[in-house]
Amino acid sequence: MDRKIKKKVWTPKRIFTILGGAGIVALILYVFVFADNSSKLNVDEDKISIEAVTQGAFQEFIPTEGTVQPKATIFLDAIVGGNVEQRFLEGGVEVQKGDTILKLENSQIQLSYINEQTQTNRLRNDIENTNNNLEQARFRSKNNVITLEYDIDAAKDLYDRNTKLWSDKVISEQEYLNSKRAYDRLIASRSNIIRQMEFDSINSVTTIKQNETRLVTSEVSLDIVKGRLNNLWVTAPISGLLSTVNVELGQNVNQGQTIAQIDDLDGFKINARVDQHYLPRVYEGLRGSFDFDRGTYNLIIRKKFPEIINGQFVVEMLFEGDVPENIRRGQTISIRLQLSEERQAVMIPRGSFFQTTGGNWIFVVDESGSFATRRNIRIGNQNTRQYEVLEGLQPGERVVVSSYDGYEDKDKLIIKQ
């Protein structure tokens, strides 16, 4: 009777097969679960820039170039036109208020002045003659009244006597009536002369008032023409530097044409151009500063001109406090225009990494210094030296701030010492 041989379950071959399969599974698990599969790049430490994340006072400002200008510039425009007859001063000299710069010649204005002066003098003579005639007429009328009063008295005496004599039948009625008519005529003549005197007086007064009104108008016109005549003499309205005189002898100057420029030397202003991107954030009263001759000087915006020219707008700034002694007209200075007040913030130095990442991520260096890993961050405001970090970094950490060209798809930088 044959004996049944029992097969071994754990044969060496089976054991090796199971162990081999388990090893392969473990290797796969390690590769996909435990191994570091991030995209890496080896970099030399001396070819990258590593900076620390700090916390401190942050202020947003933008750099801009400004040009030093006189605080006030007066442009002399020709009030009247004419030919340049005389030129007393040249550009580049200091002038005092009232100094004559040049004289224009305009025969039409001169003729107008003569005509207006003649008309005014004629009206003055007319008023004077009217007054004289009125006085003479008054004298004649008074004299006539005096004579009439005398004749009336004599006629009244005769009339009174004839009335009595006629009633006594001494004289005829005709003689009586003749004396009465003579007396009544004289009374009527006196009344008429008095009314004539009143009429002449009223008429003369009206004529004088009309002439006086015309005289006032004529005198105003004369003053206007005289002012135009005086404007042919171009004088300095303020004391300062006569920087330019833009006309030559014999040149015809039109009314309103700019003929000279005077700079007020009592102070300076700064005209600065700012990128149009900052137009909503720049306003009158905003401050700035600049370094000059080993000192820092403060400015404040007085005017903002919103017109955009070549992608920029202009602001006019005045000194706030001290003014540099050696500053001159036309100098160019570098201004820090402050867009915010100082505040505490987490900051990193500016670097070329921003051109690649847009401030959305950065490589953070491990404490060991042997590698740097990619991390998402959020950048806020910035100035010429620093970025404000709103999220993603802590003070004391170190980051790579140099160019990220070639790093765009990498997750880790292996830093070779």
C-alpha beads as a LAMMPS data file, in Angstrom:
LAMMPS data file: protein, C-alpha beads

417 atoms
416 bonds

1 atom types
1 bond types

-500.0 500.0 xlo xhi
-500.0 500.0 ylo yhi
-500.0 500.0 zlo zhi

Masses

1 110.0

Atoms # bond

1 1 1 0.000 0.000 0.000
2 1 1 1.420 3.231 -1.201
3 1 1 1.822 6.095 1.322
4 1 1 0.493 9.579 0.264
5 1 1 3.249 12.182 0.336
6 1 1 2.077 15.570 1.704
7 1 1 3.270 18.635 -0.360
8 1 1 5.110 21.411 1.443
9 1 1 3.282 24.765 1.373
10 1 1 6.330 27.005 2.007
11 1 1 8.744 25.877 -0.548
12 1 1 11.903 27.930 -1.072
13 1 1 10.745 28.930 -4.547
14 1 1 7.435 30.149 -3.264
15 1 1 9.049 32.039 -0.444
16 1 1 11.436 33.770 -2.844
17 1 1 8.546 34.629 -5.186
18 1 1 6.499 36.204 -2.373
19 1 1 9.493 38.118 -1.010
20 1 1 10.328 39.384 -4.493
21 1 1 6.773 40.609 -5.080
22 1 1 6.700 42.286 -1.684
23 1 1 9.972 44.042 -2.474
24 1 1 8.641 45.350 -5.746
25 1 1 5.481 46.668 -4.021
26 1 1 7.578 48.300 -1.310
27 1 1 9.756 49.946 -3.941
28 1 1 6.717 51.277 -5.755
29 1 1 5.260 52.614 -2.500
30 1 1 8.534 54.336 -1.677
31 1 1 8.797 55.970 -5.082
32 1 1 5.225 57.248 -5.143
33 1 1 4.627 57.903 -1.457
34 1 1 7.812 58.426 0.457
35 1 1 10.352 59.562 -2.131
36 1 1 10.846 63.329 -2.937
37 1 1 9.482 63.669 -6.457
38 1 1 9.658 67.480 -6.622
39 1 1 11.379 69.157 -9.557
40 1 1 14.853 70.122 -8.417
41 1 1 17.703 72.234 -9.731
42 1 1 21.256 72.474 -8.473
43 1 1 22.496 76.069 -8.064
44 1 1 25.749 77.546 -6.829
45 1 1 25.400 79.648 -3.714
46 1 1 27.690 82.359 -5.074
47 1 1 25.462 82.790 -8.151
48 1 1 22.258 83.632 -6.301
49 1 1 21.312 86.413 -3.871
50 1 1 19.862 85.413 -0.538
51 1 1 18.302 88.063 1.718
52 1 1 16.588 87.997 5.094
53 1 1 12.930 88.692 5.749
54 1 1 12.694 91.596 8.190
55 1 1 10.061 93.555 10.070
56 1 1 10.228 97.303 10.605
57 1 1 9.047 100.724 9.484
58 1 1 7.840 100.638 5.873
59 1 1 6.874 103.627 3.760
60 1 1 5.651 103.509 0.201
61 1 1 7.239 106.081 -2.076
62 1 1 8.004 106.434 -5.755
63 1 1 11.124 107.968 -7.278
64 1 1 10.714 110.813 -9.747
65 1 1 12.856 113.484 -11.327
66 1 1 12.179 117.162 -10.644
67 1 1 13.491 120.376 -12.149
68 1 1 14.238 123.453 -10.050
69 1 1 12.284 126.505 -11.215
70 1 1 11.768 130.009 -9.812
71 1 1 8.854 130.181 -7.415
72 1 1 7.133 132.630 -9.760
73 1 1 7.799 133.424 -13.401
74 1 1 6.250 136.505 -14.987
75 1 1 5.724 136.472 -18.748
76 1 1 5.526 139.993 -20.147
77 1 1 3.016 140.102 -22.987
78 1 1 2.618 143.143 -25.211
79 1 1 -0.513 144.968 -24.026
80 1 1 -0.493 146.955 -27.276
81 1 1 1.213 146.236 -30.561
82 1 1 3.916 148.283 -32.222
83 1 1 7.457 148.372 -33.535
84 1 1 10.405 148.076 -31.145
85 1 1 11.835 151.599 -31.018
86 1 1 14.310 151.239 -28.128
87 1 1 15.685 148.326 -26.114
88 1 1 17.130 149.349 -22.751
89 1 1 17.963 145.972 -21.117
90 1 1 19.227 142.575 -22.255
91 1 1 18.342 139.131 -20.879
92 1 1 20.328 137.761 -17.960
93 1 1 20.360 140.890 -15.784
94 1 1 18.581 141.613 -12.516
95 1 1 15.891 144.294 -12.671
96 1 1 13.948 146.318 -10.150
97 1 1 10.215 146.854 -10.259
98 1 1 9.445 149.686 -12.677
99 1 1 12.667 149.441 -14.704
100 1 1 12.081 150.149 -18.398
101 1 1 12.916 147.180 -20.610
102 1 1 11.965 148.515 -24.039
103 1 1 9.806 151.082 -25.860
104 1 1 7.391 150.430 -28.688
105 1 1 6.239 152.906 -31.339
106 1 1 2.640 153.013 -32.591
107 1 1 1.609 156.089 -34.600
108 1 1 -2.070 155.094 -34.600
109 1 1 -2.227 155.149 -30.790
110 1 1 -0.373 158.457 -30.695
111 1 1 -2.799 159.963 -33.203
112 1 1 -5.767 158.634 -31.226
113 1 1 -4.392 160.289 -28.115
114 1 1 -4.047 163.627 -29.895
115 1 1 -7.618 163.385 -31.238
116 1 1 -9.062 162.469 -27.848
117 1 1 -7.111 165.242 -26.172
118 1 1 -8.379 167.759 -28.755
119 1 1 -11.970 166.578 -28.283
120 1 1 -11.678 166.832 -24.507
121 1 1 -10.241 170.323 -24.668
122 1 1 -12.999 171.388 -27.071
123 1 1 -15.669 170.169 -24.659
124 1 1 -14.014 171.995 -21.779
125 1 1 -14.047 175.206 -23.858
126 1 1 -17.705 174.659 -24.811
127 1 1 -18.694 174.332 -21.173
128 1 1 -16.711 177.431 -20.255
129 1 1 -18.238 179.430 -23.148
130 1 1 -21.739 178.276 -22.231
131 1 1 -21.206 179.364 -18.640
132 1 1 -19.922 182.752 -19.805
133 1 1 -22.848 183.230 -22.190
134 1 1 -25.278 182.284 -19.449
135 1 1 -23.786 184.845 -17.092
136 1 1 -23.837 187.525 -19.785
137 1 1 -27.464 186.733 -20.607
138 1 1 -28.333 186.978 -16.927
139 1 1 -26.679 190.379 -16.703
140 1 1 -28.548 191.644 -19.792
141 1 1 -31.863 190.294 -18.545
142 1 1 -31.362 191.840 -15.127
143 1 1 -30.481 195.141 -16.768
144 1 1 -33.644 194.954 -18.889
145 1 1 -35.717 194.206 -15.824
146 1 1 -34.191 197.170 -13.988
147 1 1 -35.020 199.454 -16.930
148 1 1 -38.550 198.056 -17.132
149 1 1 -39.076 198.540 -13.420
150 1 1 -38.122 202.194 -13.823
151 1 1 -40.421 202.605 -16.845
152 1 1 -43.230 200.766 -15.031
153 1 1 -42.954 203.119 -12.064
154 1 1 -43.133 206.138 -14.363
155 1 1 -46.026 204.657 -16.362
156 1 1 -47.892 203.777 -13.177
157 1 1 -47.560 207.334 -11.894
158 1 1 -48.906 208.685 -15.177
159 1 1 -51.696 206.158 -15.242
160 1 1 -52.714 206.947 -11.660
161 1 1 -52.771 210.679 -12.380
162 1 1 -54.710 210.244 -15.614
163 1 1 -57.202 208.018 -13.852
164 1 1 -57.939 210.828 -11.369
165 1 1 -57.943 213.484 -14.045
166 1 1 -60.223 211.438 -16.302
167 1 1 -62.643 210.909 -13.455
168 1 1 -62.614 214.711 -12.901
169 1 1 -63.277 215.222 -16.632
170 1 1 -60.003 217.093 -16.951
171 1 1 -58.567 214.896 -19.687
172 1 1 -60.069 212.971 -22.475
173 1 1 -60.845 209.303 -22.312
174 1 1 -58.355 208.643 -25.115
175 1 1 -55.494 210.104 -23.125
176 1 1 -56.533 208.049 -20.148
177 1 1 -56.667 204.841 -22.200
178 1 1 -53.259 205.511 -23.798
179 1 1 -51.624 205.791 -20.348
180 1 1 -53.374 202.605 -19.257
181 1 1 -52.210 200.692 -22.360
182 1 1 -48.632 201.889 -21.889
183 1 1 -48.639 200.727 -18.268
184 1 1 -50.141 197.282 -19.106
185 1 1 -47.634 196.780 -21.924
186 1 1 -44.717 197.396 -19.609
187 1 1 -46.134 194.959 -17.034
188 1 1 -46.514 192.278 -19.730
189 1 1 -42.982 192.941 -21.035
190 1 1 -41.548 192.449 -17.542
191 1 1 -43.374 189.116 -17.174
192 1 1 -42.141 187.964 -20.570
193 1 1 -38.533 188.929 -19.825
194 1 1 -38.651 187.035 -16.516
195 1 1 -39.999 183.908 -18.280
196 1 1 -37.293 184.301 -20.928
197 1 1 -34.646 184.488 -18.198
198 1 1 -35.980 181.288 -16.640
199 1 1 -36.080 179.499 -19.987
200 1 1 -32.541 180.573 -20.919
201 1 1 -31.263 179.515 -17.526
202 1 1 -32.863 176.055 -17.745
203 1 1 -31.707 175.580 -21.326
204 1 1 -28.159 176.634 -20.449
205 1 1 -28.046 174.321 -17.424
206 1 1 -29.239 171.403 -19.586
207 1 1 -26.632 172.190 -22.209
208 1 1 -23.922 172.375 -19.543
209 1 1 -24.961 169.007 -18.042
210 1 1 -24.921 167.373 -21.474
211 1 1 -21.487 168.808 -22.175
212 1 1 -20.246 167.710 -18.764
213 1 1 -21.487 164.153 -19.446
214 1 1 -19.738 164.185 -22.798
215 1 1 -16.669 165.584 -21.076
216 1 1 -16.612 162.721 -18.558
217 1 1 -16.898 160.191 -21.388
218 1 1 -14.200 161.984 -23.335
219 1 1 -11.891 162.097 -20.312
220 1 1 -12.388 158.352 -19.749
221 1 1 -11.561 157.719 -23.404
222 1 1 -8.549 159.999 -23.067
223 1 1 -7.347 158.054 -20.008
224 1 1 -7.761 154.768 -21.877
225 1 1 -5.799 156.037 -24.866
226 1 1 -3.218 157.566 -22.520
227 1 1 -2.898 154.189 -20.799
228 1 1 -2.353 152.527 -24.173
229 1 1 0.229 155.177 -24.929
230 1 1 1.967 154.459 -21.601
231 1 1 1.870 150.732 -22.393
232 1 1 4.247 151.396 -25.252
233 1 1 6.852 151.635 -22.456
234 1 1 7.385 148.043 -21.282
235 1 1 8.482 147.991 -17.634
236 1 1 9.280 145.281 -15.072
237 1 1 6.203 144.477 -12.921
238 1 1 8.380 142.835 -10.218
239 1 1 12.001 142.756 -9.139
240 1 1 13.866 139.682 -10.319
241 1 1 15.986 138.184 -13.065
242 1 1 15.207 139.297 -16.611
243 1 1 15.911 135.881 -18.084
244 1 1 14.898 136.548 -21.696
245 1 1 13.977 139.407 -24.047
246 1 1 12.448 137.904 -27.169
247 1 1 12.358 140.895 -29.554
248 1 1 14.838 142.927 -31.574
249 1 1 15.011 146.588 -32.636
250 1 1 12.572 147.383 -35.421
251 1 1 10.624 144.159 -34.944
252 1 1 6.852 144.380 -35.166
253 1 1 5.231 143.119 -31.959
254 1 1 1.603 141.996 -31.972
255 1 1 -0.763 142.587 -29.075
256 1 1 -0.545 139.626 -26.650
257 1 1 2.845 138.473 -27.920
258 1 1 5.296 137.398 -25.186
259 1 1 8.246 139.762 -25.280
260 1 1 10.136 139.064 -22.040
261 1 1 10.312 136.808 -18.975
262 1 1 11.190 137.733 -15.381
263 1 1 11.988 135.134 -12.694
264 1 1 11.194 135.900 -9.069
265 1 1 14.404 135.278 -7.108
266 1 1 12.718 135.182 -3.695
267 1 1 12.181 131.404 -3.822
268 1 1 12.107 128.195 -5.850
269 1 1 9.639 125.481 -6.775
270 1 1 10.105 121.973 -8.198
271 1 1 8.256 120.733 -11.263
272 1 1 8.201 116.930 -11.264
273 1 1 6.798 114.399 -13.731
274 1 1 4.966 111.364 -12.317
275 1 1 3.860 108.197 -14.115
276 1 1 0.149 108.252 -15.001
277 1 1 -0.309 105.012 -13.010
278 1 1 -0.155 107.062 -9.805
279 1 1 -2.593 109.791 -10.898
280 1 1 -5.416 108.718 -8.498
281 1 1 -3.008 108.515 -5.544
282 1 1 -1.229 111.848 -5.979
283 1 1 -2.963 114.915 -4.550
284 1 1 -2.245 118.464 -3.391
285 1 1 -0.589 118.376 0.035
286 1 1 1.285 115.108 -0.577
287 1 1 4.869 115.298 0.656
288 1 1 8.222 114.266 -0.747
289 1 1 11.901 114.610 0.050
290 1 1 15.298 114.624 -1.639
291 1 1 18.939 114.537 -0.671
292 1 1 21.165 117.456 -1.613
293 1 1 24.553 118.688 -0.437
294 1 1 24.714 116.241 2.523
295 1 1 21.242 117.133 3.722
296 1 1 17.627 115.994 3.305
297 1 1 15.011 118.550 2.314
298 1 1 11.237 118.295 2.367
299 1 1 8.729 119.246 -0.335
300 1 1 4.950 119.494 -0.554
301 1 1 2.734 119.393 -3.644
302 1 1 1.057 122.766 -4.281
303 1 1 -0.524 122.023 -7.651
304 1 1 -1.397 118.933 -9.640
305 1 1 -1.841 119.174 -13.397
306 1 1 -3.907 116.112 -14.479
307 1 1 -3.161 116.416 -18.208
308 1 1 -1.345 113.284 -19.407
309 1 1 1.603 113.904 -21.743
310 1 1 3.737 110.952 -22.876
311 1 1 2.309 108.801 -20.086
312 1 1 3.133 111.313 -17.333
313 1 1 1.517 114.196 -15.480
314 1 1 3.163 117.166 -13.748
315 1 1 3.072 118.262 -10.104
316 1 1 4.365 121.546 -8.711
317 1 1 6.110 121.260 -5.336
318 1 1 7.262 123.892 -2.851
319 1 1 9.918 123.637 -0.177
320 1 1 8.655 122.862 3.286
321 1 1 11.186 124.248 5.708
322 1 1 14.789 124.927 4.756
323 1 1 15.902 125.549 1.168
324 1 1 19.376 124.441 0.018
325 1 1 21.719 127.387 -0.334
326 1 1 23.474 126.161 -3.457
327 1 1 20.436 125.092 -5.439
328 1 1 20.064 126.751 -8.823
329 1 1 17.397 127.181 -11.492
330 1 1 17.369 124.313 -13.987
331 1 1 18.980 121.729 -11.689
332 1 1 17.553 118.182 -11.783
333 1 1 16.975 116.431 -8.464
334 1 1 15.797 112.929 -7.522
335 1 1 12.662 113.090 -5.395
336 1 1 11.087 110.443 -3.181
337 1 1 7.353 111.077 -3.433
338 1 1 5.691 109.613 -0.337
339 1 1 2.469 107.742 -1.071
340 1 1 1.875 106.556 2.512
341 1 1 2.887 107.195 6.112
342 1 1 5.385 104.949 7.900
343 1 1 3.924 101.723 9.315
344 1 1 5.199 98.410 10.698
345 1 1 5.372 95.661 8.060
346 1 1 7.129 92.458 7.041
347 1 1 9.557 93.290 4.217
348 1 1 11.968 91.738 1.754
349 1 1 14.518 93.566 -0.400
350 1 1 13.634 94.263 -4.023
351 1 1 15.066 91.782 -6.512
352 1 1 14.857 90.404 -10.031
353 1 1 12.701 87.462 -8.891
354 1 1 9.653 89.765 -9.132
355 1 1 9.868 89.905 -12.931
356 1 1 9.264 86.136 -13.072
357 1 1 6.883 85.544 -10.178
358 1 1 4.960 88.817 -10.111
359 1 1 5.266 88.599 -6.335
360 1 1 3.039 85.510 -6.160
361 1 1 5.712 83.028 -5.010
362 1 1 9.335 82.867 -3.902
363 1 1 12.059 80.372 -2.966
364 1 1 12.480 80.155 0.825
365 1 1 15.860 78.893 2.070
366 1 1 15.803 76.074 4.617
367 1 1 17.436 76.654 8.025
368 1 1 20.217 74.297 6.971
369 1 1 20.994 76.506 4.005
370 1 1 21.342 73.494 1.735
371 1 1 18.149 73.954 -0.256
372 1 1 15.273 76.371 -0.940
373 1 1 11.654 75.444 -1.583
374 1 1 8.978 77.240 -3.528
375 1 1 6.286 78.977 -1.456
376 1 1 3.264 81.104 -2.356
377 1 1 3.287 84.646 -0.944
378 1 1 1.353 87.893 -1.362
379 1 1 3.110 91.203 -1.991
380 1 1 1.526 94.544 -1.016
381 1 1 3.017 97.969 -1.647
382 1 1 6.613 98.648 -2.600
383 1 1 9.235 101.350 -2.756
384 1 1 12.606 101.594 -4.446
385 1 1 14.274 99.357 -1.857
386 1 1 11.689 96.956 -0.452
387 1 1 8.504 94.965 -0.987
388 1 1 5.820 94.770 1.687
389 1 1 4.879 91.113 2.360
390 1 1 1.267 90.559 3.365
391 1 1 1.226 86.753 3.523
392 1 1 3.533 83.746 3.307
393 1 1 6.751 84.861 5.070
394 1 1 7.890 85.429 8.620
395 1 1 10.657 87.714 9.937
396 1 1 13.961 85.849 10.204
397 1 1 13.393 83.596 7.201
398 1 1 15.696 83.891 4.207
399 1 1 14.660 84.056 0.554
400 1 1 16.275 84.005 -2.867
401 1 1 15.731 87.439 -4.485
402 1 1 17.952 87.165 -7.582
403 1 1 16.692 86.337 -11.079
404 1 1 14.527 83.241 -11.513
405 1 1 15.307 82.717 -15.188
406 1 1 15.196 78.940 -15.703
407 1 1 13.566 78.368 -12.302
408 1 1 9.961 78.849 -13.406
409 1 1 9.021 75.132 -13.284
410 1 1 11.212 74.142 -10.308
411 1 1 9.944 73.338 -6.841
412 1 1 13.264 73.125 -5.046
413 1 1 16.734 74.576 -5.418
414 1 1 19.624 72.479 -4.161
415 1 1 22.195 74.995 -2.974
416 1 1 25.749 73.887 -3.531
417 1 1 28.214 75.396 -1.099

Bonds

1 1 1 2
2 1 2 3
3 1 3 4
4 1 4 5
5 1 5 6
6 1 6 7
7 1 7 8
8 1 8 9
9 1 9 10
10 1 10 11
11 1 11 12
12 1 12 13
13 1 13 14
14 1 14 15
15 1 15 16
16 1 16 17
17 1 17 18
18 1 18 19
19 1 19 20
20 1 20 21
21 1 21 22
22 1 22 23
23 1 23 24
24 1 24 25
25 1 25 26
26 1 26 27
27 1 27 28
28 1 28 29
29 1 29 30
30 1 30 31
31 1 31 32
32 1 32 33
33 1 33 34
34 1 34 35
35 1 35 36
36 1 36 37
37 1 37 38
38 1 38 39
39 1 39 40
40 1 40 41
41 1 41 42
42 1 42 43
43 1 43 44
44 1 44 45
45 1 45 46
46 1 46 47
47 1 47 48
48 1 48 49
49 1 49 50
50 1 50 51
51 1 51 52
52 1 52 53
53 1 53 54
54 1 54 55
55 1 55 56
56 1 56 57
57 1 57 58
58 1 58 59
59 1 59 60
60 1 60 61
61 1 61 62
62 1 62 63
63 1 63 64
64 1 64 65
65 1 65 66
66 1 66 67
67 1 67 68
68 1 68 69
69 1 69 70
70 1 70 71
71 1 71 72
72 1 72 73
73 1 73 74
74 1 74 75
75 1 75 76
76 1 76 77
77 1 77 78
78 1 78 79
79 1 79 80
80 1 80 81
81 1 81 82
82 1 82 83
83 1 83 84
84 1 84 85
85 1 85 86
86 1 86 87
87 1 87 88
88 1 88 89
89 1 89 90
90 1 90 91
91 1 91 92
92 1 92 93
93 1 93 94
94 1 94 95
95 1 95 96
96 1 96 97
97 1 97 98
98 1 98 99
99 1 99 100
100 1 100 101
101 1 101 102
102 1 102 103
103 1 103 104
104 1 104 105
105 1 105 106
106 1 106 107
107 1 107 108
108 1 108 109
109 1 109 110
110 1 110 111
111 1 111 112
112 1 112 113
113 1 113 114
114 1 114 115
115 1 115 116
116 1 116 117
117 1 117 118
118 1 118 119
119 1 119 120
120 1 120 121
121 1 121 122
122 1 122 123
123 1 123 124
124 1 124 125
125 1 125 126
126 1 126 127
127 1 127 128
128 1 128 129
129 1 129 130
130 1 130 131
131 1 131 132
132 1 132 133
133 1 133 134
134 1 134 135
135 1 135 136
136 1 136 137
137 1 137 138
138 1 138 139
139 1 139 140
140 1 140 141
141 1 141 142
142 1 142 143
143 1 143 144
144 1 144 145
145 1 145 146
146 1 146 147
147 1 147 148
148 1 148 149
149 1 149 150
150 1 150 151
151 1 151 152
152 1 152 153
153 1 153 154
154 1 154 155
155 1 155 156
156 1 156 157
157 1 157 158
158 1 158 159
159 1 159 160
160 1 160 161
161 1 161 162
162 1 162 163
163 1 163 164
164 1 164 165
165 1 165 166
166 1 166 167
167 1 167 168
168 1 168 169
169 1 169 170
170 1 170 171
171 1 171 172
172 1 172 173
173 1 173 174
174 1 174 175
175 1 175 176
176 1 176 177
177 1 177 178
178 1 178 179
179 1 179 180
180 1 180 181
181 1 181 182
182 1 182 183
183 1 183 184
184 1 184 185
185 1 185 186
186 1 186 187
187 1 187 188
188 1 188 189
189 1 189 190
190 1 190 191
191 1 191 192
192 1 192 193
193 1 193 194
194 1 194 195
195 1 195 196
196 1 196 197
197 1 197 198
198 1 198 199
199 1 199 200
200 1 200 201
201 1 201 202
202 1 202 203
203 1 203 204
204 1 204 205
205 1 205 206
206 1 206 207
207 1 207 208
208 1 208 209
209 1 209 210
210 1 210 211
211 1 211 212
212 1 212 213
213 1 213 214
214 1 214 215
215 1 215 216
216 1 216 217
217 1 217 218
218 1 218 219
219 1 219 220
220 1 220 221
221 1 221 222
222 1 222 223
223 1 223 224
224 1 224 225
225 1 225 226
226 1 226 227
227 1 227 228
228 1 228 229
229 1 229 230
230 1 230 231
231 1 231 232
232 1 232 233
233 1 233 234
234 1 234 235
235 1 235 236
236 1 236 237
237 1 237 238
238 1 238 239
239 1 239 240
240 1 240 241
241 1 241 242
242 1 242 243
243 1 243 244
244 1 244 245
245 1 245 246
246 1 246 247
247 1 247 248
248 1 248 249
249 1 249 250
250 1 250 251
251 1 251 252
252 1 252 253
253 1 253 254
254 1 254 255
255 1 255 256
256 1 256 257
257 1 257 258
258 1 258 259
259 1 259 260
260 1 260 261
261 1 261 262
262 1 262 263
263 1 263 264
264 1 264 265
265 1 265 266
266 1 266 267
267 1 267 268
268 1 268 269
269 1 269 270
270 1 270 271
271 1 271 272
272 1 272 273
273 1 273 274
274 1 274 275
275 1 275 276
276 1 276 277
277 1 277 278
278 1 278 279
279 1 279 280
280 1 280 281
281 1 281 282
282 1 282 283
283 1 283 284
284 1 284 285
285 1 285 286
286 1 286 287
287 1 287 288
288 1 288 289
289 1 289 290
290 1 290 291
291 1 291 292
292 1 292 293
293 1 293 294
294 1 294 295
295 1 295 296
296 1 296 297
297 1 297 298
298 1 298 299
299 1 299 300
300 1 300 301
301 1 301 302
302 1 302 303
303 1 303 304
304 1 304 305
305 1 305 306
306 1 306 307
307 1 307 308
308 1 308 309
309 1 309 310
310 1 310 311
311 1 311 312
312 1 312 313
313 1 313 314
314 1 314 315
315 1 315 316
316 1 316 317
317 1 317 318
318 1 318 319
319 1 319 320
320 1 320 321
321 1 321 322
322 1 322 323
323 1 323 324
324 1 324 325
325 1 325 326
326 1 326 327
327 1 327 328
328 1 328 329
329 1 329 330
330 1 330 331
331 1 331 332
332 1 332 333
333 1 333 334
334 1 334 335
335 1 335 336
336 1 336 337
337 1 337 338
338 1 338 339
339 1 339 340
340 1 340 341
341 1 341 342
342 1 342 343
343 1 343 344
344 1 344 345
345 1 345 346
346 1 346 347
347 1 347 348
348 1 348 349
349 1 349 350
350 1 350 351
351 1 351 352
352 1 352 353
353 1 353 354
354 1 354 355
355 1 355 356
356 1 356 357
357 1 357 358
358 1 358 359
359 1 359 360
360 1 360 361
361 1 361 362
362 1 362 363
363 1 363 364
364 1 364 365
365 1 365 366
366 1 366 367
367 1 367 368
368 1 368 369
369 1 369 370
370 1 370 371
371 1 371 372
372 1 372 373
373 1 373 374
374 1 374 375
375 1 375 376
376 1 376 377
377 1 377 378
378 1 378 379
379 1 379 380
380 1 380 381
381 1 381 382
382 1 382 383
383 1 383 384
384 1 384 385
385 1 385 386
386 1 386 387
387 1 387 388
388 1 388 389
389 1 389 390
390 1 390 391
391 1 391 392
392 1 392 393
393 1 393 394
394 1 394 395
395 1 395 396
396 1 396 397
397 1 397 398
398 1 398 399
399 1 399 400
400 1 400 401
401 1 401 402
402 1 402 403
403 1 403 404
404 1 404 405
405 1 405 406
406 1 406 407
407 1 407 408
408 1 408 409
409 1 409 410
410 1 410 411
411 1 411 412
412 1 412 413
413 1 413 414
414 1 414 415
415 1 415 416
416 1 416 417
